[in-house]
Every structure is written in C-alpha cells, then in structure tokens.
Amino acid sequence: MRGSRSSDYDLSSSTILTTRFGQESSRLIHSVTKYLYTVIGLITSIAALSLLNVLGLLDYFSSSGIDRVVDTILLIALIVVLIPLVLLLLRSRKVLDRWTDMFERNTIATAMRISMTSRGKEEAILALVQSVDEISEPLEEYIMSKKSDLTEFLDVSVGISNTRTTYDILIDSSHVLNGDHANKGNNLRKVLEDYGAVIIKIVDGYIDRSHVESFVDSLAKYASASKNQIGVGILIGEDISAEAKESVSKFISERRRRLPINQLLLIDKPSSPSAPPPLHSTEQSSPTQ
C-alpha cells in the first residue's frame, strides 16, 4: 500500500493530490511534535537532576546503586523515544522531498503548457525561457544575442556510427554556439554543464506507455554516449494516457536512481481548435414577397 501511495503522488497535478500531501505532512509533523515534547520532558528532567546534584541537594539520597538505576531508566527512556523520532524525521524528509519534486515538475509543465501556442519545436525552446528557472536567463540572452532559428538544437543526432539517435530538441553544452557575443554562449554553456542537458520529444497525437519507454531509452543512450547529466527530459503530445503517467511515476521512483536524469515530464498540449465559422457567414436572401 505504501508503494502504491507513493506512486500516486507522481501521477497528477490536481488539487486533490496537493491536499493528500498536506494531510500526510500534517500527520507527520504532529507525530514528530508529540515525540519532541517527550524528549524535551526527559531532557528537562535530566537537567533538573544535574542541577540538584551540582547544588548538593541529592547528597542525602545518593548511593551508587540508586544512581545506576536512575541513569539506566533515563537511558532506556531516551532510546525508546529517540528511535521512533529518528524514523519519523527520515520519513518526513522523504515526504517533503517528494512534495518539492512534485511542485517543481508541475510548475515547469504548467508554465510550458501556457507559454506554448502550438507543439512546434521552436515554441518549445522559447517556452523553456518562461518555465525552467535554472536556465531561463542565460537561454533568453543566448536567443536574443544569436538572432537565428536555433537549428543547432533541433533534430540533433548523438551516438556512434549505426547506433546514433536523433532528438527533436537537444540543448546541451556541446551544441551551444558563440553567436553574436561569445560570452552569452559561454554563460549558457556553463549553466548547462551544471544543470544538465534539456531533451524534448514532440509526439503528434496521444502519448502512451510505449512513447514513454522509448523516450526513456533514448535518454539513457544520450547519457551513455555523452557522459552528461540530463537536467530535464520532456515529452509533449496531444494528450496523455493513464498508463504513460504510471510509467513516468515508476521511472521517478525506480529507474532515476540508476540514470543521471533529474526530471522527466509529460506535457499535454492539445492542438488549437479551428476557429468557429462566423455567425452570419452568408447572407440569407429574403423570402419572396
């Protein structure tokens, strides 16, 4: 049940999901607080006993046997309280990490969905400026200084001989040009070296499980061939199936540990609906009188 609950957190960006995170975080915080009160009480008791001992108020009751019993009881009590407290803190850290990761993915996906007017490759690159904070400023400066069609990032082939793989969009340090100002290219190059490559695949239609698995395999091939980290891999399509979301969730919880991929995103960008016909496209002739 715990594993399925964890995977559910990665399947959706709904407010219900956010509420679940809030509820679980609240329960964990209350549990930690309860144990902290117990620890504080024990520490206060030890401090009080130490103070009384320093003031010599315990001399009338002290003996080696009594001191040993008191020390043993306090030690056992501390261990009993500290073990579940440490476990709760570790669990809280995992929950908060998942929460942060979820919000980061949803923020990027939502910003790109809003920024893109279509599923074009150039549109996707321009949307990155509005969506990925880590690279937005140097990428925008690079685009403005270069004044070109950004073809160095489009349909890029990576690999050796017959094992080459072509990516719709690949933005990494090795494909950044100097442009009009060399320092603009150098700035973006340095940021990409730290953040990692940005790889985007655009699907004309429905994104299903096979698209996700194929995309992840292509990311693995890039990482193996280039020895570079991948900052974010993005798969854009008309719509996203539940199986595709489940595959991404599985990757996030399992395969990402073995591959240098920080983020894997699915973005649904429906085609723009055709404009409705005007209300009075043709004039109707008046009936014969």
SULNORZI-V500407 format. One record per backbone hydrogen bond with DSSP energy under -1.0 kcal/mol. NH is the residue of the N-H (numbers start at 1). CO is the residue of the C=O. If there is no record, write none. Layout:
nh = {NH | NH}
co = {CO | CO}
This chain:
nh = {5 | 6 | 7 | 8 | 9 | 10 | 11 | 18 | 19 | 20 | 21 | 22 | 23 | 24 | 25 | 26 | 27 | 28 | 29 | 30 | 31 | 32 | 33 | 34 | 35 | 36 | 37 | 38 | 39 | 40 | 41 | 42 | 43 | 44 | 45 | 46 | 47 | 48 | 49 | 50 | 51 | 52 | 53 | 54 | 55 | 57 | 62 | 67 | 68 | 69 | 70 | 71 | 72 | 73 | 74 | 75 | 76 | 77 | 78 | 79 | 80 | 81 | 82 | 83 | 85 | 86 | 87 | 88 | 89 | 90 | 91 | 92 | 93 | 94 | 95 | 96 | 97 | 98 | 99 | 100 | 101 | 102 | 103 | 104 | 105 | 106 | 107 | 108 | 109 | 110 | 111 | 112 | 113 | 114 | 115 | 116 | 124 | 125 | 126 | 127 | 128 | 132 | 135 | 136 | 139 | 140 | 141 | 142 | 143 | 144 | 145 | 146 | 147 | 153 | 154 | 155 | 156 | 158 | 163 | 165 | 167 | 169 | 170 | 171 | 175 | 185 | 186 | 187 | 188 | 189 | 190 | 191 | 192 | 193 | 194 | 195 | 196 | 197 | 198 | 199 | 200 | 201 | 203 | 205 | 207 | 212 | 213 | 214 | 215 | 216 | 217 | 218 | 219 | 220 | 221 | 222 | 223 | 224 | 225 | 226 | 227 | 230 | 231 | 232 | 233 | 234 | 235 | 236 | 237 | 238 | 241 | 245 | 246 | 247 | 248 | 249 | 250 | 251 | 252 | 253 | 254 | 256 | 257 | 258 | 259 | 261 | 262 | 265 | 267 | 269}
co = {1 | 2 | 3 | 4 | 5 | 7 | 8 | 14 | 15 | 16 | 17 | 18 | 19 | 20 | 21 | 22 | 23 | 24 | 25 | 26 | 27 | 28 | 29 | 30 | 31 | 32 | 33 | 34 | 35 | 36 | 37 | 38 | 39 | 40 | 41 | 42 | 43 | 44 | 45 | 46 | 47 | 48 | 49 | 50 | 51 | 52 | 58 | 63 | 64 | 65 | 66 | 67 | 68 | 69 | 70 | 71 | 72 | 73 | 74 | 75 | 76 | 77 | 78 | 79 | 81 | 82 | 83 | 84 | 85 | 86 | 87 | 88 | 89 | 90 | 91 | 92 | 93 | 94 | 95 | 96 | 97 | 98 | 99 | 100 | 101 | 102 | 103 | 104 | 105 | 106 | 107 | 108 | 109 | 110 | 111 | 112 | 120 | 121 | 122 | 123 | 124 | 128 | 132 | 132 | 135 | 136 | 137 | 138 | 139 | 140 | 141 | 142 | 143 | 150 | 151 | 168 | 167 | 165 | 160 | 158 | 156 | 200 | 153 | 198 | 172 | 181 | 182 | 183 | 184 | 185 | 186 | 187 | 188 | 189 | 190 | 191 | 192 | 229 | 171 | 232 | 169 | 234 | 236 | 203 | 239 | 208 | 209 | 210 | 211 | 212 | 213 | 214 | 215 | 216 | 217 | 218 | 219 | 220 | 221 | 222 | 223 | 260 | 197 | 197 | 263 | 199 | 265 | 201 | 267 | 205 | 207 | 241 | 242 | 243 | 244 | 245 | 246 | 247 | 248 | 249 | 250 | 251 | 254 | 255 | 255 | 259 | 230 | 233 | 235 | 237}
